[in-house]
Amino acid sequence: MAGLADRVGQNRGLKTIAALVVAGAAFLFLSLGLYRNWQELARYEWRIDHRYLLASSAIYPVAFILIASVWSLVIGRLGGFSDYVENLQIYCYSGLAKYVPGTFWYVLGRAYFYEKKGVAKSLTALGSLWELALAAFSGLLVYLPLTICSGRMYVGPLNYLLLLLIPLGFVVLYPPGLHAALRYVLKERAENISLIRSRDALAWIMLYACAWLLGGLAFYLQTNMIFPVPLAHLPAVASFLVISGVISHLAFFIPAGLGIREVSLSLLLSYYVPFEIAIVIALIFRLWMTLSEVFWTFVALLVCRLVSVRTQ
């Protein structure tokens, strides 16, 4: 595993260009959708219910802490560094790099900070790969029952992502599976994978699943802030957020899934909302999510700093 962290940074220029092209194409598609339906947008009676915005904003910090806690548990198990406050700080600092064009800048940031704490870069990179697999697998697990509960199975290419449940489940729930996959793909060993137990993975999946569900609820509330959607469609709307989030995780070379999430959300939400309104909702949700992440990141860093001062 000695070269895993270095492989992460290879061909950054080409990957940055690819990310910008994909994100640009996505926003071009959204712009054309707004342009072609501009008259409908102009005629729409905009009534913003700020109560839904406040409710969704109260949900975000809970999901934020759940996901940060999973990372702390992962690096604690793999790297032996279990200081939650320190892990939260590093998670926050490196998380800001997700919006920088390129691949895995946040992983390189984590590797830099953890190396100062005595954790090898290879273990940090391995933990980040594990975290990505956890996020995708738990999202697919949540998406399936939400789609069933919605009473409407959507036939389309997105549902083929469910086929990833089997290989991702093998990798996540059976730690030697990830070891074998990394050895096959990277031609390197990953002995520290043996430190992760299946019960650890199950607990982390449950935490991630709760975060996905909270995110889906937040998106439903934000949708109702602009356009009323009956409560009966909550599972469907929440599933849209989950599957679009899984896609953006898998498209990890796009900074924070920029553009990918908005296009998929707009297309899926158009089942219940006019397409042009769906685009606006998706863009507003992206803005809200970005501002919320930045705000709560700085809040978490401030709290960590206060805790560190008190314990000194």
C-alpha positions as CSV (number, residue, x, y, z in Angstrom):
1,M,0.0,0.0,0.0
2,A,3.0,2.3,0.0
3,G,2.1,3.9,-3.3
4,L,-1.6,4.2,-2.9
5,A,-1.6,7.8,-1.7
6,D,0.8,8.8,-4.5
7,R,-1.4,7.1,-7.2
8,V,-4.2,9.3,-6.0
9,G,-2.4,12.4,-7.2
10,Q,-1.3,11.1,-10.6
11,N,-2.6,12.7,-13.9
12,R,-4.2,15.5,-11.9
13,G,-4.2,17.9,-14.9
14,L,-6.1,15.5,-17.2
15,K,-8.6,14.6,-14.4
16,T,-9.2,18.3,-13.7
17,I,-9.9,18.9,-17.4
18,A,-12.3,16.0,-17.5
19,A,-14.1,17.2,-14.3
20,L,-14.5,20.7,-15.7
21,V,-15.8,19.3,-19.0
22,V,-18.4,17.1,-17.3
23,A,-19.5,19.8,-14.9
24,G,-19.7,22.4,-17.7
25,A,-21.8,20.1,-19.8
26,A,-24.2,19.4,-16.9
27,F,-24.7,23.1,-16.2
28,L,-25.1,23.8,-20.0
29,F,-27.9,21.3,-20.0
30,L,-29.6,23.0,-17.0
31,S,-29.1,26.4,-18.5
32,L,-30.8,25.3,-21.7
33,G,-33.7,23.8,-19.7
34,L,-34.2,27.1,-18.0
35,Y,-33.9,29.1,-21.2
36,R,-36.4,27.0,-23.1
37,N,-39.0,27.2,-20.3
38,W,-38.3,30.8,-19.3
39,Q,-41.9,31.9,-20.0
40,E,-43.3,29.2,-17.7
41,L,-40.9,30.3,-15.0
42,A,-41.9,33.9,-15.4
43,R,-45.6,33.0,-15.1
44,Y,-45.1,30.9,-12.0
45,E,-46.3,32.4,-8.7
46,W,-43.3,32.2,-6.4
47,R,-44.4,31.6,-2.8
48,I,-41.4,30.7,-0.6
49,D,-42.4,29.1,2.7
50,H,-39.4,29.7,4.9
51,R,-40.6,27.3,7.5
52,Y,-39.4,24.4,5.3
53,L,-36.0,26.1,4.9
54,L,-35.6,26.4,8.7
55,A,-36.7,22.7,9.2
56,S,-34.2,21.4,6.6
57,S,-31.5,23.6,8.0
58,A,-32.0,22.0,11.4
59,I,-31.5,18.6,9.9
60,Y,-28.2,19.2,8.2
61,P,-25.9,19.4,11.2
62,V,-27.2,16.0,12.4
63,A,-26.3,14.4,9.1
64,F,-23.0,16.2,9.1
65,I,-22.0,14.8,12.5
66,L,-23.1,11.3,11.5
67,I,-20.9,11.2,8.4
68,A,-17.9,12.8,10.3
69,S,-18.3,10.2,13.0
70,V,-18.1,7.4,10.5
71,W,-14.8,8.8,9.2
72,S,-13.5,9.0,12.8
73,L,-14.4,5.4,13.4
74,V,-12.8,4.3,10.1
75,I,-9.5,6.0,10.6
76,G,-9.5,4.9,14.3
77,R,-9.8,1.3,13.3
78,L,-7.4,1.4,10.3
79,G,-4.8,4.0,11.5
80,G,-5.2,3.6,15.3
81,F,-5.9,7.3,15.7
82,S,-9.2,7.6,17.7
83,D,-9.1,11.1,19.0
84,Y,-12.6,12.3,17.9
85,V,-11.9,16.0,18.2
86,E,-8.7,15.7,16.1
87,N,-10.5,13.5,13.6
88,L,-13.3,16.0,13.3
89,Q,-10.9,18.9,12.7
90,I,-9.1,17.0,10.0
91,Y,-12.4,16.0,8.4
92,C,-13.5,19.6,8.3
93,Y,-10.3,21.1,7.0
94,S,-9.9,18.4,4.3
95,G,-13.6,18.5,3.4
96,L,-13.3,22.1,2.1
97,A,-11.0,20.8,-0.6
98,K,-13.8,18.8,-2.2
99,Y,-14.8,21.9,-4.1
100,V,-11.4,22.2,-5.7
101,P,-11.3,20.8,-9.3
102,G,-9.3,17.6,-9.6
103,T,-9.3,14.2,-8.0
104,F,-9.1,13.3,-4.4
105,W,-7.7,16.7,-3.2
106,Y,-9.5,16.0,0.1
107,V,-7.7,12.7,0.4
108,L,-4.4,14.3,-0.1
109,G,-5.3,16.9,2.5
110,R,-6.2,14.2,5.0
111,A,-3.0,12.3,4.2
112,Y,-1.0,15.5,4.9
113,F,-2.7,16.1,8.3
114,Y,-2.6,12.5,9.5
115,E,1.0,12.1,8.5
116,K,1.8,14.8,11.1
117,K,-0.1,12.6,13.6
118,G,2.0,9.5,12.7
119,V,-0.6,7.8,10.5
120,A,0.8,6.6,7.2
121,K,-0.5,8.2,4.0
122,S,-1.4,4.8,2.6
123,L,-3.7,4.1,5.6
124,T,-5.4,7.5,5.2
125,A,-5.9,6.8,1.4
126,L,-7.2,3.3,2.2
127,G,-9.7,4.7,4.8
128,S,-10.9,7.2,2.2
129,L,-11.5,4.4,-0.3
130,W,-13.4,2.5,2.3
131,E,-15.4,5.5,3.2
132,L,-16.4,6.0,-0.5
133,A,-17.5,2.3,-0.7
134,L,-19.5,2.7,2.6
135,A,-21.3,5.8,1.3
136,A,-22.3,4.3,-2.1
137,F,-23.4,0.9,-0.6
138,S,-25.4,2.4,2.2
139,G,-27.0,4.9,-0.3
140,L,-28.1,2.0,-2.6
141,L,-29.5,0.1,0.4
142,V,-31.6,3.1,1.4
143,Y,-32.7,3.8,-2.2
144,L,-34.2,0.4,-2.7
145,P,-36.8,0.4,0.1
146,L,-37.6,4.1,-0.5
147,T,-38.4,3.3,-4.1
148,I,-40.5,0.3,-3.1
149,C,-42.4,2.5,-0.5
150,S,-43.0,5.1,-3.1
151,G,-45.3,2.6,-4.9
152,R,-43.6,3.4,-8.2
153,M,-40.6,1.6,-9.6
154,Y,-38.7,3.8,-12.0
155,V,-37.5,2.0,-15.0
156,G,-34.3,3.6,-16.3
157,P,-30.5,3.5,-16.3
158,L,-30.3,4.8,-12.7
159,N,-31.9,1.6,-11.4
160,Y,-29.0,-0.4,-12.9
161,L,-26.9,1.1,-10.1
162,L,-28.6,-1.4,-7.8
163,L,-26.5,-4.1,-9.5
164,L,-23.6,-2.6,-7.6
165,L,-25.2,-3.8,-4.4
166,I,-23.6,-7.2,-4.8
167,P,-20.0,-6.3,-5.5
168,L,-20.1,-3.3,-3.1
169,G,-21.7,-5.4,-0.4
170,F,-18.9,-8.0,-0.8
171,V,-16.3,-5.3,-0.5
172,V,-17.9,-3.5,2.5
173,L,-19.3,-6.3,4.5
174,Y,-16.5,-8.7,3.9
175,P,-13.2,-6.9,4.7
176,P,-11.0,-9.4,2.9
177,G,-13.1,-8.6,-0.2
178,L,-11.7,-5.0,-0.2
179,H,-8.2,-6.5,0.4
180,A,-8.6,-8.7,-2.6
181,A,-10.0,-5.9,-4.8
182,L,-7.2,-3.5,-4.0
183,R,-4.6,-6.2,-4.5
184,Y,-6.1,-6.9,-7.9
185,V,-6.6,-3.3,-9.0
186,L,-3.5,-1.7,-7.5
187,K,-1.2,-4.7,-7.3
188,E,-0.6,-3.9,-3.6
189,R,-1.4,-5.5,-0.3
190,A,-3.7,-4.0,2.4
191,E,-3.0,-5.9,5.6
192,N,-4.7,-3.3,7.8
193,I,-8.0,-4.3,6.3
194,S,-8.0,-7.2,8.7
195,L,-8.4,-4.8,11.5
196,I,-12.0,-4.0,10.3
197,R,-14.6,-6.4,11.4
198,S,-18.0,-7.1,9.6
199,R,-19.8,-5.8,12.7
200,D,-17.9,-2.5,12.4
201,A,-19.0,-2.2,8.8
202,L,-22.6,-2.9,9.7
203,A,-22.6,-0.2,12.3
204,W,-21.0,2.3,9.9
205,I,-23.5,1.4,7.2
206,M,-26.4,2.1,9.7
207,L,-24.9,5.5,10.5
208,Y,-24.5,6.4,6.9
209,A,-28.1,5.2,6.1
210,C,-29.4,7.5,8.8
211,A,-27.5,10.4,7.1
212,W,-29.0,9.5,3.7
213,L,-32.5,9.4,5.1
214,L,-32.0,12.8,6.8
215,G,-30.7,14.2,3.5
216,G,-33.7,12.9,1.7
217,L,-36.0,14.5,4.2
218,A,-34.2,17.8,3.9
219,F,-34.6,17.7,0.1
220,Y,-38.3,17.0,0.4
221,L,-38.7,20.0,2.8
222,Q,-36.7,22.2,0.4
223,T,-38.9,21.1,-2.5
224,N,-42.0,22.0,-0.5
225,M,-40.5,25.4,0.2
226,I,-41.1,26.2,-3.4
227,F,-43.6,23.8,-4.8
228,P,-46.1,21.7,-2.8
229,V,-45.6,18.0,-3.0
230,P,-48.0,15.7,-1.1
231,L,-46.5,13.8,1.9
232,A,-47.4,10.5,0.2
233,H,-44.5,11.3,-2.3
234,L,-41.9,11.8,0.5
235,P,-40.3,8.4,-0.1
236,A,-40.0,9.0,-3.8
237,V,-38.6,12.5,-3.4
238,A,-36.1,11.3,-0.8
239,S,-35.0,8.5,-3.0
240,F,-34.2,11.0,-5.7
241,L,-31.8,12.7,-3.4
242,V,-30.2,9.4,-2.3
243,I,-29.6,8.0,-5.8
244,S,-28.3,11.4,-7.1
245,G,-26.0,11.4,-4.1
246,V,-24.7,7.9,-4.9
247,I,-24.0,9.0,-8.5
248,S,-22.1,12.0,-7.3
249,H,-20.1,9.8,-5.0
250,L,-19.2,7.4,-7.7
251,A,-18.3,10.3,-10.0
252,F,-15.6,11.2,-7.5
253,F,-13.4,13.0,-10.1
254,I,-16.1,15.8,-10.2
255,P,-15.5,18.2,-7.3
256,A,-18.4,17.6,-4.8
257,G,-20.4,16.0,-7.7
258,L,-20.9,19.5,-9.1
259,G,-23.5,19.4,-11.9
260,I,-24.1,15.6,-11.7
261,R,-26.3,15.9,-8.7
262,E,-28.3,18.8,-10.1
263,V,-29.0,17.1,-13.5
264,S,-30.1,13.9,-11.9
265,L,-32.2,15.7,-9.3
266,S,-33.9,17.8,-11.9
267,L,-34.7,14.9,-14.2
268,L,-36.1,12.7,-11.4
269,L,-38.0,15.5,-9.6
270,S,-39.7,16.4,-12.9
271,Y,-42.0,13.4,-12.2
272,Y,-43.8,15.5,-9.7
273,V,-42.7,19.1,-10.4
274,P,-42.5,21.0,-13.7
275,F,-39.1,20.5,-15.2
276,E,-38.1,24.2,-15.0
277,I,-39.2,24.4,-11.4
278,A,-37.3,21.2,-10.7
279,I,-34.1,22.8,-12.0
280,V,-34.5,25.8,-9.8
281,I,-35.1,23.5,-6.8
282,A,-32.0,21.5,-7.6
283,L,-29.8,24.6,-7.9
284,I,-31.2,26.1,-4.7
285,F,-30.6,22.8,-2.9
286,R,-27.0,22.8,-4.1
287,L,-26.5,26.4,-2.9
288,W,-28.1,25.6,0.5
289,M,-26.0,22.4,0.9
290,T,-22.8,24.2,0.1
291,L,-23.5,27.1,2.4
292,S,-24.6,24.7,5.1
293,E,-21.5,22.6,4.8
294,V,-19.2,25.6,5.0
295,F,-21.1,27.1,7.9
296,W,-21.2,23.9,10.0
297,T,-17.6,23.2,9.1
298,F,-16.5,26.4,10.7
299,V,-18.8,25.9,13.6
300,A,-17.3,22.4,14.2
301,L,-13.8,23.8,13.9
302,L,-14.6,26.5,16.5
303,V,-16.1,24.0,18.9
304,C,-13.1,21.7,18.4
305,R,-10.8,24.6,19.1
306,L,-12.6,25.4,22.3
307,V,-12.6,21.8,23.5
308,S,-8.8,21.6,22.8
309,V,-8.2,24.7,24.8
310,R,-10.2,23.4,27.8
311,T,-8.4,20.1,27.8
312,Q,-4.9,21.6,27.7
